[in-house]
Amino acid sequence: MITPPDRTPLPRDFFDRPVLEVAPDLLGRVLVRTTPDGPITLRLTEVEAYDGPNDPGSHAYRGRTARNGVMFGPPGHVYVYFTYGMWFCMNLVCGPEGRPSGVLLRAGEVLEGEELARKRRLSARNDKELAKGPARLATALGVDRALDGTDACEPGDTPLRMLTGTPVASDQVRNGPRTGVAGEGGVHPWRFWVANDPTVSPYRAHVPKRRSS
C-alpha cells in the first residue's frame, strides 16, 4: 500500500536555511494551489537553486529591483517572475531575510485537480506533461505575478502553501547543471531531480542568441 503524503504544512524554518540545503529537500514535498474552482496539489520532482549575490545566474545577483524584491524578504514566500514575454515561473525564497536566494520549481506530478490543470495545459499530451518544466508548472497551477509575495507557510486555504509531503530518499536524488543558464552560472550543479521520474523536464544547455545580420 502506498502511504499518502503528509499534509502537515512546512514550517518557515524549513526555508530559513542555505538554498543548497533547501533545494534537494523540496523534492517529494507537496504544493497546494487553492483556486475558486478547487485545489490542485503537486508533488515536486525537479528544482533549481539560485544563490543570490554569489550566483551570476540569479535574478538578485546585481542587487534589489522592483522585480526581485520578494527575494530579499522573509523565507517561505513565493517569488513569481515573467519571462520571454509570455510565461510565468515561480520560486520559493530561502535563507534569512535580506539574503536573496531561492529555489525555482521546475517540475512536478499533479496528484489532485488534474482536470483543472488540463484546462490550462491543453497542449499536454498526457498527465505527466502537465507540469513538466517551470513555465508549464506555473501555467497548470494558474500562477501569475498577482501571487508574487504569497506566504507559502501561512496556514489555512491560502492561494499557495507548502506541505511536508513524502521526502525523497537521498539515493534517489540526482543533480547536475541548471537548464539554460549562461556563463559562469551555467557550471553550477544546482539542478536537483528525482531519479527516473517521468515528470522531470529534459536538460538543455544555454544556447546563445544569434544576432541577425
SULFEN-V235465 format. One record per residue. N is the residue number from 1. RES is the residue in three letters. PHI is phi in whole degrees, -180 to 180 (* if undefined). D_CENTER is the distance of its C-alpha to the mean C-alpha in whole Angstrom. Layout:
# SULFEN-V235465
n->[N,N]
res->[RES,RES]
phi->[PHI,PHI]
d_center->[D_CENTER,D_CENTER]
This chain:
# SULFEN-V235465
n->[1,2,3,4,5,6,7,8,9,10,11,12,13,14,15,16,17,18,19,20,21,22,23,24,25,26,27,28,29,30,31,32,33,34,35,36,37,38,39,40,41,42,43,44,45,46,47,48,49,50,51,52,53,54,55,56,57,58,59,60,61,62,63,64,65,66,67,68,69,70,71,72,73,74,75,76,77,78,79,80,81,82,83,84,85,86,87,88,89,90,91,92,93,94,95,96,97,98,99,100,101,102,103,104,105,106,107,108,109,110,111,112,113,114,115,116,117,118,119,120,121,122,123,124,125,126,127,128,129,130,131,132,133,134,135,136,137,138,139,140,141,142,143,144,145,146,147,148,149,150,151,152,153,154,155,156,157,158,159,160,161,162,163,164,165,166,167,168,169,170,171,172,173,174,175,176,177,178,179,180,181,182,183,184,185,186,187,188,189,190,191,192,193,194,195,196,197,198,199,200,201,202,203,204,205,206,207,208,209,210,211,212,213]
res->[MET,ILE,THR,PRO,PRO,ASP,ARG,THR,PRO,LEU,PRO,ARG,ASP,PHE,PHE,ASP,ARG,PRO,VAL,LEU,GLU,VAL,ALA,PRO,ASP,LEU,LEU,GLY,ARG,VAL,LEU,VAL,ARG,THR,THR,PRO,ASP,GLY,PRO,ILE,THR,LEU,ARG,LEU,THR,GLU,VAL,GLU,ALA,TYR,ASP,GLY,PRO,ASN,ASP,PRO,GLY,SER,HIS,ALA,TYR,ARG,GLY,ARG,THR,ALA,ARG,ASN,GLY,VAL,MET,PHE,GLY,PRO,PRO,GLY,HIS,VAL,TYR,VAL,TYR,PHE,THR,TYR,GLY,MET,TRP,PHE,CYS,MET,ASN,LEU,VAL,CYS,GLY,PRO,GLU,GLY,ARG,PRO,SER,GLY,VAL,LEU,LEU,ARG,ALA,GLY,GLU,VAL,LEU,GLU,GLY,GLU,GLU,LEU,ALA,ARG,LYS,ARG,ARG,LEU,SER,ALA,ARG,ASN,ASP,LYS,GLU,LEU,ALA,LYS,GLY,PRO,ALA,ARG,LEU,ALA,THR,ALA,LEU,GLY,VAL,ASP,ARG,ALA,LEU,ASP,GLY,THR,ASP,ALA,CYS,GLU,PRO,GLY,ASP,THR,PRO,LEU,ARG,MET,LEU,THR,GLY,THR,PRO,VAL,ALA,SER,ASP,GLN,VAL,ARG,ASN,GLY,PRO,ARG,THR,GLY,VAL,ALA,GLY,GLU,GLY,GLY,VAL,HIS,PRO,TRP,ARG,PHE,TRP,VAL,ALA,ASN,ASP,PRO,THR,VAL,SER,PRO,TYR,ARG,ALA,HIS,VAL,PRO,LYS,ARG,ARG,SER,SER]
phi->[*,-82,-76,-65,-65,-69,-97,-69,-62,-72,-75,-62,-68,-59,-87,-85,-141,-57,-60,-76,-87,-68,-54,-67,-75,-79,-64,91,-76,-116,-103,-111,-109,-97,-126,-60,-89,131,-87,-125,-114,-136,-92,-74,-123,-155,-144,-136,-95,-132,-103,47,-67,-93,-137,-60,-83,-85,-65,-96,-60,-100,110,-81,-137,-63,-71,-102,-54,-61,-64,-91,-93,-65,-68,88,-97,-98,-107,-114,-130,-106,-137,54,68,-152,-124,-106,-135,-126,-132,-113,-73,-126,77,-68,-57,92,-112,-76,-133,-163,-118,-77,-87,-94,-164,-167,-105,-74,-95,-141,83,-56,-63,-65,-64,-63,-63,-91,-121,-64,-82,-66,-77,-159,-66,-68,-96,-58,-130,-95,129,-64,-71,-65,-60,-64,-65,-59,-90,68,-98,-142,-64,-62,-97,-60,92,-61,-86,-79,-103,-69,-74,94,-84,-82,-59,-142,-152,-104,-113,-61,63,-129,-55,-82,-60,-59,-77,-105,-96,-116,-145,-171,-60,-74,-76,68,-91,-90,60,-58,-67,-76,-89,-68,-84,-107,-99,-125,-150,-84,-57,62,-85,-70,-89,-70,-80,-73,-76,-135,-71,-66,-118,-60,-75,-89,-80,-74,-85]
d_center->[29,25,24,22,19,19,18,19,17,15,17,16,18,15,13,16,16,16,12,14,15,12,9,11,12,9,10,12,11,11,9,12,13,17,18,22,22,21,18,15,13,11,11,8,9,8,6,7,9,11,14,16,19,20,17,19,15,14,14,16,19,22,21,20,21,20,17,15,17,15,13,17,17,17,14,12,12,9,9,10,12,14,14,17,19,18,14,11,8,5,5,6,10,12,16,19,19,20,18,15,13,9,6,4,1,5,7,9,12,14,16,18,18,18,21,19,16,19,21,18,17,21,21,19,22,21,18,17,16,14,11,11,9,7,10,11,8,9,12,13,12,14,11,13,14,16,14,13,14,14,14,12,15,18,20,21,20,17,15,12,12,11,14,15,15,17,16,16,19,19,21,19,16,16,15,16,16,13,13,15,16,19,22,22,18,18,20,17,16,13,11,11,11,14,17,19,16,17,14,12,12,15,16,17,19,19,22,24,25,29,31,34,37]
